[in-house]
Amino acid sequence: MAFTGFSAEGIDLLQLNRLQNNKEFYEANKEEIKALGIQPFHDLIEAMTPTMLEIDPLFVTIPSRMVSRVRRDTRYTTDKTLYRANLWMYFRRQREYPHESMPFYYVEVGPESWGYGCWGCFGKGEMAEVREMILHEDKLFQEAKKALDGCPAFSLAGDLFKRPKHPGAKAEYQPWLNRKNLGADYTETDDFAPVLDGTFLASMLEGFRKLTPFYRLLVAAKERAEAAPREAVR
């Protein structure tokens, strides 16, 4: 089906399902949840795929392997809420083992916000490799920084260390150096019209194209970390 946006009814239904928080309600409304909450993601994936494969031909493009589940995994968390109200999808390469760190592009929609972006450097040693590239002003970093600077709708993101990792480095590099992981986010909390009517798609894809050097930096960090694993993350 052609992507025409996300449904307000679908977002509301996912929120109600989360509030009800019981299997009986979910089972009674499962088909409607699939049609109104999940199917729009499948349609969006189909619309995005040609552009995303230009960015990385290795991206997985099977919708059933790309969209988050409504049912939460509560085994390892103190929050035992059974269902989520927000859903998301990834474009990323095939993982060799469960929970493998893999750079990705994402789109997320929920009752309080929606957004999209590009993330990576969650694996061991990956941010150490990025910091090496930053400190040596590697071409990959310079291109990634230029790309993000040229996309003002996106904000540099990632968990921060309490203390600077390299206080003597250039001031403009500090926001990059002091991250535990690395991302670029666009988030909207007020205007839901573009996500409901689907008009965000064109500008999002254009932003994703422009962020390609940022994505390549994340991929290079993973590849370099795997090629030369470090005892400790600097």
Helices and strands as residue ranges (DSSP letters): H 8-20, H 23-33, I 34-38, H 39-55, G 63-65, E 87-92, E 104-109, E 114-120, H 126-135, H 139-149, E 155-157, G 171-173, H 174-177, E 182-188, H 193-197, H 200-210, H 212-227
